[in-house]
Amino acid sequence: MNITKKYRVDPQSKVPFNNNVDFCVGTGRMGLALQKEYQDQLEFVQSYIGFKHIRGHGLFHDDMAIYQENRENFFDPESPVHIEYNFTYLDLVMDSYKRLGIKPFLELGFMPKKLAKGDNRVFYWQGHTSPPKDYEGWKKLVKATLSHLLERYGEEALTYPVEVWNEPNLPGFWENADMQEYFRLFDESFAAVKEVDERFRVGGPAICGVNDAFWIDSFLKHCREKGIRPDFITRHHYTTEQPERKGHYVYQELMDPEKGFENLKSTRDIVDSYPEFKGLEIHITEFNTSYSPDNPLHDTNRNAAFLCHQLSRLGDVNESYSYWTFGDIFEENGVPYSPFYGGFGLVANGCIPKPTFWSFVFFKDLKAGDCVLKTDECAVVKTKDGYRGVVWNASRDRKGTCLDISLEFSLSGDYCMVTKSVDEKTCNPLKIWHDLGEPRSLSPDQKALLQASAYPFIETKRISANSVAEIKLEVPEFGVKYFDITPAPINSDRGYDYARAEQMD
């Protein structure tokens, strides 16, 4: 079954499109940045997309070794305890980020074990998520860390946004999901950061979609009562229904995207209902389809097409939106068993780009122009010399539909249209891995084959137009197609005849 759409592109249109696709991306916990494969994947992602910021958990986790309580005499339990801060690993991570042109979006968390009041823990890597046993100790840790970053990186460090904690509305991430205790953590953290330098930007409450309206409203009421003005608001956004576990994996159905957009709009409305906070930036510091790090949906073309629709609209009421995550070096539920395991990443282990990776690359390329058309199937921008666009055929489940889209442009002259196709036939490394027998350890030849199969199919076409040109694009189910139309007059060398060389006469 084919779906036909036709649009006339008005070059004078001014279509609102906050395309902030490259503002921030998520990562596994900070300590994983010390691994080579992590660095290779991030370098690969940066070479194509160039994210400005990176956000993840684990800044104060024990594997980063920042917070230290050391006895003066190790063998004497009565000897004095010295609190010290060790920034050796932090420097290695931050230097690597700087080398790759990306800045941290600092999440303050989780709690160092020796500073935690309780034993609430989350994930395979045992992140401690209890409040601090000593808020003064927590404030000193925050201040020492930010002061160190300022000393090492100068005023650049002031461009690192600071977010207080992660998903405190879930008991796994914050003991008992205690709202009032989180508000105290926010207050103390906000004060500590501003004491280092008022120019640091601090936000929260970093909630997920559980009781989100109540939490956002209560947070803003608290800030009003305390006379605190956060620099921005943060929340998360996932778009799948309840999970069903099978073996190592989770399967979930995609939710109606309109429900998700309505939920995001409700947050905007709550913030704007407070005169003193109206217009405050909202940053989605995590988003994806599934919130499970082992959902095979993440590796599919269906994910890529669905997220194109998300990318076209997430900026409508939000300042930014950070995809969770850039790569598959990730251990929330443990070390993955195979190269394709449904990880959050844009890139599979082995530096194999997934279809969704190209959705981000294509939307990054749209930043080169001004939006003149945005629909549920496409986004088109006018560049200095021509047009660029992304077309997608998204649906929540398989329907067997192909999208035939016709776009009419105002063009005069000779042009080249480049198209890049990502669909289940042209760019689907997951299928090739399956056809290879789903190997859990890739041989060098298998890895090379998967890497080669994971790139868009490129076609070109010449267009000669006298005021109007119509282009037709066929996009298979779960497909994504990028196009770029630029002037291309023929400038042949003396005696060169392309038609004769190709025996076209």
C-alpha positions, 0 to 999 in steps of 0.5 A, a space after each residue: 500500500 502506498 501513501 501519496 503526499 504532495 507539497 509546494 515549497 514556498 521559498 518565502 516561508 518562515 516555519 518555526 523549527 528549533 533544530 537543536 539536534 547537536 546541543 547535547 548527547 547522553 553517555 554511559 557513566 563517566 568512568 567508562 570514558 577511560 576505555 578506548 572503545 568509548 573514545 573511538 565511538 565518541 570520536 566517530 560520532 563527533 566527526 559526523 555530528 559534533 555535539 556541543 555537550 555530553 551528559 551522563 551519570 557517575 561524576 561522583 561515583 567511586 570509580 572516578 575516585 574524586 571523594 576520598 576519606 583516608 585515615 592518617 594511619 591505615 592500621 589504626 581505626 582511631 586515627 584521624 580521617 582526612 577528606 581529600 579530593 582526587 581529580 586524576 581521572 576527572 582530568 583524563 576524561 575532561 581532557 579527552 572531551 576537550 580534544 573531541 570538541 565536546 563540553 560536559 553537561 554536568 550532572 551532580 551525582 551519584 553519591 560517593 559511598 563514604 558520603 552516602 547516608 544510606 545504602 540505596 543503590 542502582 544499576 549493575 555498577 552500584 551507583 549510590 543514590 541516598 542523600 548525603 550523610 553530611 550536607 556540608 560535606 556534599 557542598 564542599 565536594 561540589 565546590 571543590 570539583 567546580 573550582 578545580 574545573 575553573 582552575 584547569 579550563 578557565 572561563 570555558 568551565 562556566 559554559 558547562 551547564 550543571 544539573 542537580 541529580 537524576 530522576 529523583 522521582 524514582 526510588 531507585 535513583 533517589 531513596 524513597 523518591 523523597 521530594 522534600 529531601 531532593 529539594 534540600 539537595 537542590 537548594 544546597 547544591 544550587 548555593 554551592 555552585 553559585 558560591 564558586 561563581 554566580 555565572 554557572 548555570 544550574 537547573 533541575 529537577 531532572 525528572 522522568 515521566 512519573 508524576 512529572 506534572 506534580 513534581 515540576 509544579 511542586 519544584 517551582 513552588 518550592 523555588 518561589 518560596 525559597 527565592 531561588 531562580 533556577 537557570 533552566 528546567 530539566 526533564 526526560 522523555 521516552 516514548 514506549 509502553 510497558 516492557 515485556 522481558 524475555 531472556 536478556 532483552 526487553 520488548 516494548 510497543 511504541 506509544 502514540 507520539 502525540 501523547 508524548 508531545 502533549 506531555 512535554 507541552 504540559 511541562 511548558 504550560 506549568 513553567 509558564 504559569 509562574 510569572 517569575 519563571 515564564 519562558 525559562 529554558 526547558 532542557 530534555 536531558 534524556 530522550 529515546 524511544 525505549 528507556 530500557 538499555 536492552 531493547 532491540 528496537 534501538 538497533 532498527 530502522 523503525 527507531 530511526 524513522 520514528 525519531 526523525 518525527 521526534 527530532 522535527 518537533 522536540 524543539 517546539 517547546 524545549 530549548 534542547 533535547 539530549 539523545 540517550 546515548 551516543 554509544 553502546 559502551 554502557 553497563 546499567 544492566 551489566 556488560 552486553 553479551 553481543 554487538 547488537 543488544 538493543 543498547 541506547 547508542 547511536 553507534 554499536 560496539 565495533 564503531 558500527 553506526 546504527 540507522 538512528 545515527 543517520 537521522 541525527 547526521 541528516 538533521 544536523 545537515 539541516 542546520 545549514 538553512 532556514 526551514 520552509 516546510 515542516 510536516 509529519 513526514 518531512 522537514 525542508 530548509 532553504 540554503 544559500 544556493 538550494 534546498 535540503 530536506 529529510 523525509 521519513 516513513 514512520 509508524 508505531 508498527 509494521 503496516 506495509 506502507 510505502 511513502 510517495 512524496 512529491 515536492 515542488 520547488 521554485 528553481 531555475 537553472 541546472 542542479 544536482 540532487 543528492 539523495 541518501 537513503 537509510 532503510 531496511 534494504 539499503 542500510 540495515 546492519 542489524 539484518 546482516 548481523 542476523 544473517 551471519 548467525 548473530 555472532 556474539 563475538 565478531 571476527 575482523 571480517 564480520 566487523 568490516 562487513 557490518 561497518 561497510 553495510 551501515 552507511 546510506 545508499 547514495 544516488 545523484 540526479 541532474 535537474 534542469 528547471 525553468 522556474 519550477 521543479 518537482 521531485 519525487 521521492 519513494 520512502 519504504 516503510 521505516 525508511 529515512 531519505 535525505 536530499 540536497 539540491 545545489 546548483 551544478 552547471 556543467 563545466 566540461 573540460 575541452 573535448 570531454 563528452 560524458 554521453 559519448 563515454 557512457 555510450 548514451 548516443 
